[in-house]
Amino acid sequence: MIEVTRLNGKKYWINPHMIESMENNPDLTLSMLSGKKVIVKNAPEDIIEKIVAYRQKIGINIQEV
């Protein structure tokens, strides 16, 4: 799980493997595979760094096909 910050300042943890896409308009909207949308304060680069760190931590270091 990675930590994100909602617009109200509360911390929230999501499964990064469930993120389908990210859209910056102007707040970052994460579209989940379930269809749910999560709007966060984090910058896209921050989310990407957290996903990479999470994947390294659990031992998934290769690119998915």
FIBA-812070 format. One record per residue (C-alpha): x, y, z; residue in three letters; residue number from 0. Coordinates in Angstrom, 2 decimals. Layout:
<lumnus>
LUMNU       x       y       z code pos
LUMNU       X       Y       Z  ALA NUM
...
</lumnus>
This chain:
<lumnus>
LUMNU       x       y       z code pos
LUMNU    0.00    0.00    0.00  MET   0
LUMNU    1.11    3.57   -0.63  ILE   1
LUMNU    0.13    6.63    1.35  GLU   2
LUMNU   -1.65    9.50   -0.39  VAL   3
LUMNU   -3.16   12.68    1.02  THR   4
LUMNU   -6.78   13.53    0.31  ARG   5
LUMNU   -7.82   17.12   -0.36  LEU   6
LUMNU   -9.04   17.45    3.25  ASN   7
LUMNU   -5.53   16.62    4.51  GLY   8
LUMNU   -6.35   13.10    5.72  LYS   9
LUMNU   -3.94   10.28    4.96  LYS  10
LUMNU   -5.26    7.43    2.85  TYR  11
LUMNU   -3.61    4.18    1.73  TRP  12
LUMNU   -4.25    2.59   -1.63  ILE  13
LUMNU   -3.06   -0.51   -3.44  ASN  14
LUMNU   -0.86    0.85   -6.25  PRO  15
LUMNU   -1.58   -2.21   -8.39  HIS  16
LUMNU   -5.19   -1.08   -8.59  MET  17
LUMNU   -4.41    2.33  -10.16  ILE  18
LUMNU   -5.50    2.33  -13.79  GLU  19
LUMNU   -4.61    5.93  -14.64  SER  20
LUMNU   -3.81    9.35  -13.21  MET  21
LUMNU   -5.14   12.69  -14.46  GLU  22
LUMNU   -3.93   16.08  -13.26  ASN  23
LUMNU   -6.85   18.51  -13.66  ASN  24
LUMNU   -5.84   20.59  -11.49  PRO  25
LUMNU   -5.97   18.14   -8.57  ASP  26
LUMNU   -4.63   14.66   -9.18  LEU  27
LUMNU   -7.39   12.13   -9.87  THR  28
LUMNU   -6.51    8.46   -9.54  LEU  29
LUMNU   -8.81    6.17  -11.51  SER  30
LUMNU   -8.90    2.75   -9.92  MET  31
LUMNU   -9.57   -0.55  -11.72  LEU  32
LUMNU  -12.82   -0.80   -9.73  SER  33
LUMNU  -14.07    2.40  -11.39  GLY  34
LUMNU  -13.68    4.43   -8.19  LYS  35
LUMNU  -11.96    7.80   -8.46  LYS  36
LUMNU   -9.70    9.13   -5.69  VAL  37
LUMNU   -8.70   12.81   -5.71  ILE  38
LUMNU   -5.43   13.55   -3.90  VAL  39
LUMNU   -3.10   16.46   -3.12  LYS  40
LUMNU    0.00   14.53   -4.20  ASN  41
LUMNU    1.86   15.42   -7.38  ALA  42
LUMNU    1.94   12.74  -10.11  PRO  43
LUMNU    5.73   12.46   -9.71  GLU  44
LUMNU    5.26   11.77   -5.98  ASP  45
LUMNU    2.81    8.95   -6.69  ILE  46
LUMNU    5.13    7.43   -9.30  ILE  47
LUMNU    8.07    7.56   -6.86  GLU  48
LUMNU    5.95    5.87   -4.18  LYS  49
LUMNU    4.86    3.15   -6.61  ILE  50
LUMNU    8.46    2.47   -7.69  VAL  51
LUMNU    9.64    2.35   -4.05  ALA  52
LUMNU    6.75    0.03   -3.12  TYR  53
LUMNU    7.49   -2.32   -6.01  ARG  54
LUMNU   11.19   -2.43   -5.08  GLN  55
LUMNU   10.27   -3.11   -1.46  LYS  56
LUMNU    8.14   -6.14   -2.37  ILE  57
LUMNU   10.64   -7.38   -4.96  GLY  58
LUMNU    8.93   -6.47   -8.22  ILE  59
LUMNU   11.68   -4.65  -10.10  ASN  60
LUMNU   10.89   -5.56  -13.70  ILE  61
LUMNU    8.63   -3.82  -16.17  GLN  62
LUMNU    5.23   -5.42  -16.66  GLU  63
LUMNU    4.27   -6.43  -20.17  VAL  64
</lumnus>
